[in-house]
Amino acid sequence: MAQPDSKKIFFENLSGAGKAIAVLTSGGDAQGMNAAVRAVVRMGLYVGAKVYFIHEGYQGMVDGEENIREATWESVSSMLQVGGTVIGSARCKEFRTHEGRLKAAYNLVQRGITNLCVIGGDGSLTGANLFREEWSGLLGELVDQGLIEADAVQKYSALHIVGMVGSIDNDFCGTDMTIGTDSALHRIIEVVDAIMTTAQSHQRTFVLEVMGRHCGYLALVSALACGADWVLIPEMPPEDGWEEKMCEKLSCVCFSASETCYSVIQTRMKRLNVIIVAEGAIDRSNKPITTDYVKNLVVKCLGFDTRVTILGHVQRGGTPSAFDRILASRMGVEAVLALLETTANTPACVVSLYGNQSVRLPLMECVQMVSIGLSWKQAKTHTFTKGRNEVGNNHYNSDKTPDTERHNFNVAVLNVGAPAAGMNAAVRSAVRVGISEGHKMFAVSDGFEGFYKGQIKEIKWADVGGWTGQGGSLLGTKRTLPAKHVEKIAEQMRKHNINALLVIGGFEAFESLLQLFEARATYEEFCIPMCMLPATISNNVPATDLSIGADTALNAIVETCDRIKQSASGTKRRVFIIETMGGYCGYLASVGGLAAGADAAYIYEEPFDIRDLQANVEHLTEKMKTSIQRGLVLRNENSNDNYTTDFIYQLYTEEGKGVFDCRKNVLGHMQQGGAPSPFDRNFGTKISAKAMQWISKKLVETFRHGKVFANTEDSCCLLGMRRRALVFQPVVQLKEETDFVHRIPKEQWWLKLRPLMKILAKYKTSYDVSDSGQLEHVVCNRPRDLDASVAM
């Protein structure tokens, strides 16, 4: 699972001794910035560098004095879960002047700082690059003015810049996700979910304004996540006459275009309509489309009871999501690595996320792409919304007429295994995309158990309305495998003339597809296109880095850990032992531990013994003797048969006497429950749509002589995310990659994140940087396989 030692680069080879690194946050704040600051500080100290806070952004750099302070390990404790930025952020007009930058250069040289980590938007990063380009000249001026010695020019000859993008708008080119975007989506969806309950009570229409002056990402993705009826974004000004089309969509009626105010011929009032408007939405004449305009339009033309909600700075507030903490922590560590490896000729770079992988991109290439409006995310937004009548949530126009030349096929969809948040969003997407493709969709209740019992019925467009935000599995799901019931399942497939199968589930779903593939030799009914979507909180399915439901479970773990740690605030020193789910897969314990700031995480994949436990206790004891007040230890439920949660709790309790006391908590099935996170809603929606398009293509390819016949390996696939792309992989080819005894993949990408958790918890460890980000160039036409929110 881990890379061989020969490929590991130890920190002795990346020493930061003698280097000074400063970190600042600039521009608007974003949730997760504190996690990035924490990672920079602790990684910098870990490699032996001096690390400084620059308070109040560039203003603090210009003002100097107490605004630039040396950071310690303890100074970033308890800030991981705090929103905003604790070191402050301010817009600085003075830094835009040459005189202001001269003051800033003097203040940095006084402290020997020649390495800057800048967390902000494109304006902040552009300013940093200009500062870097002028650095030599600024030092020369300082020498001429007698403010610094001449040898300082040689000693501090180059200023190195690494940027991290903190922006809730996700409006920077070169990264799939910016720090704060996922948390902003959480705030939006929380509000929309709450509004929906009151709106349904009164048959109301709600018009919501979300942030995004130039980028409609928040509006579009939140529309997908909540099932909105209409969305307006700046990248896609609606066609002339959009008002009539929107009102027609909202009322499900026809209008007379000749009349000034469209006359309603027949009203079939929905209990709820949601319209989402980005604050920068415009029409084809470049005229702003405001929420008040949309509200008045709906009231005037439809007479609907309509309310406006402007979310405003609510979207910037609150605690950061699990994703933003992990993203910011990874970026912070990567930024320090980039600074350690930089040379005088290395261009200023931005640490970015592409797919599930860190990359480094030249800062000015990214800024130039943003400035000329060629962000590849905007291009994909255009592609995504084009032809869909601006109704983002439906993926497809509800009035789209199926291609008359296309055959109508019967496609069945079912859930298999344990429930996972986001399953319902995936089913909804499959049903609606399938209907738009011209298929007849069938829903199977209770997995393969319901399949062989004949619990199969046609499911239509309206049947899945409102499913996106529902947790669990509305279809019902069981762990029953099909092997013992293949004959009855084949009979039901004949009875309903099922031509393709979409299975949404976890490891049981993977095993089920393998069994159905093997059954093709005996039953021709299984010679049809079959596709599986990974949906499990354990994230233990082979051939995919991420699974539907895992993000929601991570957020549940992190929220609980935050509350548990807060419960110890003001009390004596305390260590919490937390047990997570996951079977033999340590994903939740490891990644949850990184997001929650855990001191240790025990998992099956990384064997441990009593000596490791003792070392961890001693390590925590030393930390507790300083200013650290709380400790957090996570244990995967099947990490070890003998070293149980109770055993670890008792060991820590005994060994920590006189220094700290212990508490334990088993999180249990709360990790499976709750409304799905924005990521799981959108991930489920999008990969399900992609799977249905693949099924449609396979059905056409395999339709011969009036029937579908597909018996090749590539007609029975798992759709998973691997590094930078969504890939269809034949399930039979994945057997060699799978540990069937422990129900986990033999190789798991997230194991490379475990050293990060240890480093940030002050353990001495080696860190494999062979897979760290490499300097690349910005490419506008990214592969269409990957949507920005896949990595979200």
N, C-alpha and C positions, 0 to 999 in steps of 0.2 A: 504494500500500500504506500509506504514512504519511498522516497527516492534513495538510491544507494548513497552512502556517505561520500563517495568520490565526487558526487555532483553537488554536494552541499558546500556553501561558502560560509565560513564561520566569521563571526564579527571581528576576530583578530585581523582579518584581511580587509575589513571595512571600518577601521577604527576612526572615531570622530575626535580623538584626542587633539587638543589644540584648536578645535573649531568652535565657533560660536554661531548658534542658530537662533533666529528670532521668529516668532509666530505672531501674526496679527489677523484680525477679522475686519473686513471693510465693506462698506455699502450696507444694503439691507441685511437684517439678521435672518437666520434660517435654522430650524431645528436640526441638531446634529453637529453644529459648528463646535460645540463644547467637546464632543467625542473626538473630533479631528484635532482640536487643540491638545486634549489629553494624550492622544496617540503620538503627536509630534514631540511633546515634552518628554514623555516616558521613553520613547524610542531614542530620542536624542541623548538623554541621560544614560540610557542603557549602553550606547556605543561610546560613551566617554566625552561627549561634547557638552559645552555650556549652552543652556537654553534660556532664552529671555522671552517674557511677555511684552508685547507692545500694546498698551491699553489705548482704547479709543481710536483704533485704526491708524490711518496716516496722520491724523491730527496729533496723536500721541507721539508719532515718530518725529514730527516737526517740533513739537513742544519739548520733547525729551524729559530730562529730570526723572521724577517719580513715575512717569508714564512708561518707562522702559525698566523693567525689573527682572532680576534673575528668578527663574522658576525652579521649584524643587519637586521631588516626587510627590510629596504630600499636598502641594499646592493645587494639584489637579484631582485630588480625591473627591468623591461624591459629586462630581459634575457631569458624569456620563448621562444621567437621566434628566438633566436640567435643559429646558428649552432656551432658545435665544443664544446669546454669547456672553459669558460672564466677564470676559476681558473688554467688553464694550466695542462698539462700532460707531463710526461717525464719518460723515462726508466732509472732506477737507478741501476747501477752495485754495488754501495757501499751498498745498502740495502740488497744485496744478501750475504754480508759478516756479520759475527757475530759482528764485530766492528761497522759496519754501523747501525745494528739494535739496538746496545747498545746506540748509539747517538740518534736514533729516540725515544727510550724509555725515555731517559733523557728529551728530548724536550717535550714529552707528559706529563710526570709527573710534570714538571715545571708549566704546565698550568692546572693540575688536570684532564687531559683527559684520560678516560678509556673506551670510547665508540667510535668505528670507523665505519663509513659508507664508504665502498670502492666500487667505481664504475669503473669497468674494466673487463678484460677478465680472463681466467682461470689462467694465470701466476700471475696476480695481486692479485687474490683472494687466490691462493696457498701461495703467500708470506705473505699475511695478516694472514692466519691460522698458518703458521710457527712462525710468530711474536707473536701470541697469546699463542702458546704452550711454547715459551721460556720466556714469560713475567716474571714469578716469578724469574727465574734464572737471568734475566737481572737486575731486581730490586735489587737482592742480590748483584750482582757485583757493582752496583752503590753505594750501602751502603758501601761496602768494600773499594771502591775508595774515600769515603767521599764526594760524589757528592750529595747525598740526605740523609735525616735523616732516622733513623731506623724505626720510626713509619710510614713512607711513604709506607713501604712494606705492612703493615696491611691495611692502608687507601686505597691504590690503588692495592689491592691484585689480582684483575682479570681484564683482558682486554677483552671486549666484541666486537665481530666482526659481522657485517651484510653486506652482499655483494649484489650488483645489477650488472647485467651483461650488460655492454655497449660494443657492438660489431656489426658492420654492417654485419658480415658473418653469424650470427645466428648459431654459432658453439659451443654452450655450452649446455651440457646435463641438463635436468631438467626444462627447460622453453620452452614454445612454440615459444616465440619471445623474442629476446634481444633488448635492447634499440639501435635504429639506423638502424635496418634492414629495417623497412618499409620506412624510408626516403631514404635509399640507393636504394631501389626498385623504388621509385619515380624518382630518378635521372636517373636510367637506362632506365626506360620506357620513360621518356621525351626525352632522346637521341635517343632511338630506333624509337619512333614515328616520330621524326624529320628526321632521316635517311631514313625511309621508303618512305617519299615523294620524296626525291631526287633519291632514288634507283629505284622507279617505273618510274621516268622520263627517266631513261637511261638504263633500263633493266640490273640492276646490282645485284651482289651478295655481301653481306656484312658479314664479319667475325668480331664479336665483342668479345673482351676479358673483362670479368668482374672479380671482386675480388673473392677470395675463394681459398686459397692455400690448405686447407684440407677439406673444406666443400663446396659442390656444390649448396647450397640452393639458393643463388642469381641467379646463372645461370639457374637452373631448373625452379624456380618460374617466373623469367623474361621471360623465353622461353614460359611458359604457358600464361603469360600476353600479350605478343606481337604476338603470333602465329608464333614462329620461326620454321624453317624447320628441324633443327638438334641442339642438345645440347650435350656437352661433359663435364662430371663432374668427380672429383677424386674418388668418392665413387663407381662409376660403370665404370671401364675401359672397353671400347668396345671390342667385340670379334674380333679375328683375321679376317682380311678381311673387317673391317668396312669401309675402304676407298671406296671399290667398292659399298657397300650398300648405303653409303651416296651419292655418285655420281649418283647412280641409282635413289635415292629419289629426288635429286635436278633436274634431267633432265627428270624424268618420262619416262625413256627408259630402254632397256635391254643392258647388256654389255657382251662382250665375255671375259670370265675369262682367256682364254688361251693367250690372248695378253698382252704385257707389259703395254701398255697404252690403257685402255678400249676403244673400238671402239663404237662410237655412231651409232646405227642402225636407230633410228628415234628420232628427236628432237622436243619437244613441249615446247619451252622455256617459262618459267614463267617470268613475268616482274620483279619479286622480289624474292630473296632468302635470308634468314637470318640464319646465323649459330652463336650460342653463345657458347663460350668456357670459362670455369672457368680457372683461372690462374694456378691452380694446377692439371689440367686434365692430366691423364696418360693413357698409353695403358697397355695391359696385361703383357708386359715385364718391366713395371715400367719406361718406357721411356716417358718423357714429350711430350704432344701434344700441339704444339705452334700454334698461329694464323698464323704465316708465313708458317708453314708446311701445314695447312689447305688451306690457300690461294693458295699456289703453286700447291697443289693437284687439286683444282678446276680449276685453269687456265690450267694446263697441260692436264687434262683428259677431260674437258668439253669446254674449251676455253671461259669461261664466264668472262666478265669484273668484276673483283673482287677487293674489297677494304677492308682494315683492319682498325678497330677503337679500340683503347685501352682506355677504360674509365678511368682507374687509380683513382686518388684521387678526381675526380669529384664526385664519389660515396659517399665520406665522407663529401662533402661540401653541402652548401645550408641550408635553413631553415628547421627545423624538421617538419615532417608531423603531422597532427592532432592526428593520432594514437600514434606516439612516444611521443608526449607531454602528452597524457592521460596516456599511459603506464608508463612513467617515473614519472609522478605526483603520480599515485597510488602506484608505487613501493617505492617512497621516503617516503610517509606517512606510508606505511606498514613497512618500515625499522625502522623508529623511534618507532613505536609501538612494534616491535620485540625487540629493545634495551631496552625499558621501562619494558618489561616483562621478560627479560633474568635474569638468575641466574648464579652463579659460575659454575654450572654443565651443563649449556646449551651449546651445541656445536655451533660453528660458523655456521651461516646459510646463504643461498642465498634466497632472495625474488624473486619469480618466478611467471609466468603466465601460468596457465594450463586451456585451454578452455577460459572461460571468468571469471576465478576466481583466486584470489591471493592465493599462497601457499608458505610455507617456507620449504626448503629442506636443509639437512646437507651439508655444503659446500664441504667437502672432498669426500662425496659420489658422488657428481656431477663431481668433478675434476677427480676422479678415473675412472668414466665412460668415460669421454672425453679421458683420457690418454690411455685407453685400446681399444678405438675405438668402444665403445658400445652405442654411443648416439642413443637413440630411434628414433630421427629424421632421422639419417642416415639409420637405419633399414627400416624406412618407405619410405625413398627415394629409397632404393633398391627395395622394394615391388612395389612402384609406377612405376619405370622405367622398371622393369623386364618384358620381353615379349613384350615391346613396341618399340623395335628396336632403343632405345635411341632417339626417336623423341618425346620429352617431350610435345610439344604443342598439339599433336594430341590426347593425352590420349590413343589412340589405334593405332596400326600400320595400316597405310592406306592400306596396302596390306593384312590385316588379312581376311581370308576367313571365312564367317559365318558358324557356326556349322550346318552341313547338316541335323542333326536330329532335329534341332529346327524349330518350325513353324514360318513362316513369318507373322508378324502381322502389321496392320496399326496403327500408333501412330500419333496423332495430337498434335501440340504445338501452343500455342497462348499467347499473352500478354494482360493483363486486368488491367485497372486503369490508373493512371498517369504514364508517362515515368520515368524510373529510370536508371541511368548509371549502366551498367553491365548486363542489360537485354539481349543485343545482344550476350554477351559472354555465357550467360546461354543457349540461343537458339542454338548457334553454337555447344556447347558441347552436348546438347540433340540430335541434328541432327546427329552428327558424332558418338556418342556413340550408338545411336539407329540403325544407319546403320551397325556399327560394330557388333551389337547384332543380325543382320539379319532382322531387321524390315524395313518397308517402311514408311518414315517419311512424314507427311503432315504439311504445314504451313498454319495457319489461319490468314488472315490480319484483322486488326481493331477489335480485340477481338471478343466478342460474337455478336456484331453488324455485323461484317463481316461473322461470322459463320452462322447466320440464313439467310444471303443474299447469301451464297454459295461462298464466297471468300476464297476458299480452293484449294490448289494445292500441288502437290508433291514437296518436296524440297530435293535436293541431296547434296552430299559431297562438291562439288565445289561451290555451291550456297552460302555457308556461309563463304567462304574464306575472311579473313580480317575483320570479324565482331567483333573480340575481343576488339579492341580499339575504336570502334564506340560508341558514346554516344546516348542517346535517345532510341527509339525503331524502328528498321528498318522494323519490321513486321507491325508496326502501332498498336496503342492501344487506346481503348475507355473505358469509365466508364460504358457502358451499361451492365446491369445485365440480366441473361438469363431467369428469371421467366416469363416474358411476351412473350417470343418467344420459349418456350421449344418445342412446336410442330414442328416448322420449323427447329429448331436445331436438333431434333430427326430425322427429314426427311433427313437432310444433312448427319447425321451420318450413316443412312442406305445407302444413295446413295454412300458414299465413304467407307463404311464398316470400320468405325473407331472402333478399338478394345481397345484403351486406350487414355487417355487425360492427357497432362501436361500443367498446367496453371501457368504462371509466372506473378506475380503482387502483388498489395497491398491489402488493406482491401476489395476492390471490388472483388478481386479474391477469398478471403476467403468466402465472402457472396455468390459468384457464386457457389462455390463447395457445400456449404450448400444447395442451391436451387436445384442443380443437384442431390444431394443425396436424397432430398425429392421427386424429380420427378421420382425416380426409381420405386415408387409404381404405377405410371401410364405408364411410358415409359421404356420398357425393354432395349432400346438403351443405357440408362445411367447406366445399370448394367455392368459396365466395370471398370477396375482399373483407378483411377483418383488421381493425385498428384498435389499439389500446392507448388511452391517455393516462399517465401516472397521476394518481390522486391518493395521497396518504400523508398523514402528519409525520410519519417516521422518515420519509424521504429515503426509503431503502430499496427502491426499484432500480434495477440495472439500466445503464445506457441513458440516464438523464441526471443532470446536475440538480434539478429542482422538480418538485412535485406539487400539484394542487393541494392546498391544505396545510403545508408545512409552514408557510409564512404566518398564517393565523395562529397556529400552535406556538410559534416562536414569540409572537406578540403577547399571547396569554402567559407564557412563562416569564417574559421580561416584565410585564405589568405586575405579576404576582411578586416577583423578586424585588421590584421597586418598593412595593407596599411592605413586604417583609422587612427590608432593610430600614425603611422609614419607621417601622414600629420600634426599632432599637434606638431611635434618635433621642438623645438626652439620657439614655440609660447607661449601664456599665458595658464594657466591651463584650461583644457577643458574636458568635459564629453560627451561621444557618446552614444546615444540611438539607438540600432539596433533591427529591427524587423525581426524575422526568420519565416520560414514556419513550417508546421507540423500539421495543423489542431488543434485539442485539445491535441495532444501529445507533451509534452515538451522536447522530447529527444534532438532535434537539439539545442534548446536554452540552455539546461542544460549541455550537454556534450560539445557542442561548446563553452559555457562559461568557462568550466574547461580548455579546450585546448587553449583558447584565453586569459585567465587570467582576466575574467570578475569580476566585483565587485558585480553584482547581476544578476539574471536571473529569470524573472517572467513567471510562467507557470500555466496552468489550474489545474494540479494535486496538486499543493500546494497553496491553496487559500491565497490571500493577501488583505489587506485593506489599507485605507489611513494612518493608523498608521504605517504600515510596510513601505510604501513609504516614509513617513516622517523620519523614523528611518534610512532608506538607504541614504537619502539626508544628514542627519546630520553626518552619518558615513563617507560619501565621503567628506563632508566639512572639517571634522577633518583631514582626510588623505591629502587633498589638502593643508592644512595649513603647512604641513611638506614639504618633498621633492618630493612627488608624483605629477607628472605633468599631468597625463592623467587618466581618468576613463572610464570604459566600462560597459554598462548595456544592457543586451539582454532581449527581450520580445517575447514570443511565440505569434503568430498572434491571437490565440483565447484564450489567457490566462484569459481575463476578458472583458465582454461586455462594461463596463463603463470606466475602466481604460485603455483607448486606448493608442497607441503609441504617438499620439498627446498630450493626457492629461499628460502622464508621462513626455514628453519633456517639456511641458509648466510648469509643477510643478517643475522640476529640474531647469529650466531656472530662474524661479521666486525665488526659495529658495536659489539658488547658487549665487545670485547677489553679486558682490564684491569679490567672492572667485573663481568661475569658470563660464565659459559660456558653452552652450550646442550646439550640432549638432545632427541631427537624420538621419537615413538611413534605408530604407526598401529594403531588399535584393531581395525579390521577386523570379522570376523564374530562376535567375542565379544559384540558388541552385540546380535546376534540370538539368542544362545544363553542357556542357563540356565533355571531354573524361573521361571515368571511371578511378578511381584510381587503382593501382595494386591490392589492397585488393578486390575491387568489381569485377575486372576481374577474379581473381582466386577463390574467393568465389562463384561467379556465375558459373564458369566452373566446380568446384568440386562438389557442391551440385547438380548441374544439372546431372552430370555423375552418382552420387549416386542415384538420383531419377530414372534415366533411368534403372539402374540395378534393382531397386526395381520393376519398372513397368514390366520389362522382367520376373522377378520371379513370380509376380502376374499373368501375362498372362499365364504362363505355369501352375500354380496352378489352375487357373479357367477355363482352356480350357477343355471342356467336350463335347463329341458327335459332334465334328466339329464346335463348337462355344464357344465364351468367355461369361461366365456369372458370374458376381461378384456383390453380393448384401449385403455383410457384411460391418460392420462399418469400419473394418481395410483395406478395399479396396478403401477407399476415404480419403486420408491423406494429412496433411501438413507436410513438412519436415523442421524442424527448429533446431536451435542450442540452447540447454538448458544447461547452466553452462559448463559441460565438454564433451558433446557429441552431435552428430547430431541424432535427434530422429524423427521417423515417428509417427505422432499423428492423430488419426481419427478426422476429423473436427467436427463431430457431438458432440464429447465429449468436445470440446472447447467452446461450447456455454455458459456454466456456468462461464467461465473465462473471458468473454467478455462484455464490456460496449458498446452495439450496438448504443445507442443514441449518444455517443461521439466518437464512433469508435476507442476505445483504449482498451488494456487489463486492467483487474481490478488490476493486480499486475505487476509492472514494475521494473526490477532489477536496472536500472540506477538511480532510485530515491535515492539509497544509496550513490551515488557519489555526490549528491548535498551538503552535509555537507563539503566535501572536498573543493569544490569551495569556500564555505563561510569561512572555516578555512584559506585557502590560500589568501583570501581577507581581513583577519584580523577581521572577525566577531567572537563573542563568540557564540558557539553553541554546542549542544551535537552530539556525533558521535557514531553510532551503530557499535561496533566492534565484535558483536556476529558472524558476517560472515567473519571476517578477517582471514588471512592465519593462518593455524595451521601447526606445524612441522610434515612433512611426510617423508617417505623414497623414494629414487629414485627407480622407477620401469621401467625396460627397455621396456617391452612389453606393451605399452600403448594401449588402445582400438583402433581398426582400424577405428572406427566411426569418430575419430577426426583427421583432418589433421592440421599440425602446422600452416598453414596460415589461418585456420578458425578464429583464434583469432587475426589475423594480423591487 
